[in-house]
């Protein structure tokens, strides 16, 4: 019985994993993830905007940003670029903060981790780019918080606004 419960837990607590195919070379897709001017144009869900207090895209570099949503509170985050391997992989921490960079717990979603790691890989795929996004947060919670649909919207913005 305990094995079944553990198996069920593993199935319901799976990390967030999204794959998207872009009709563009991976160098261009990678650049869209690492060029601050391009990020400002697509790295926010529909009807939202992003502002960077600072951004330094290099290993060890940091960022502090705010996604402004007209229907909800501002969403402040900060992070550190842990790996920047052009054009194959990007890894960064993503921490919920206030506008001053202090860590903040999302109280309405207690199962959402205070700190997550986002890993984005870029692979050649029949003349296109296969992007795989992994975030170490439970997928079920990501769907409840809006993080999952926000990632989907942002990837769609990247495709339509930057790469088309």
Buried (B, 14 or more C-beta within 10 A) or exposed (E): EEEEEEEEEEEEEEBBEBEBEBEBBBEBBBBBBBBBEBBBBBBBBEEBBBEBBEBEBEEEBBBBBBBBBEEEEEBBBBBBBBEBEEBBBBBBBBBBBEEEBEEBEBEEBEEBBEEBBBBBBBBEEEEBBBBBBBBEBBBBBBEBBBBBEBBBBBBBBBBEEBBE
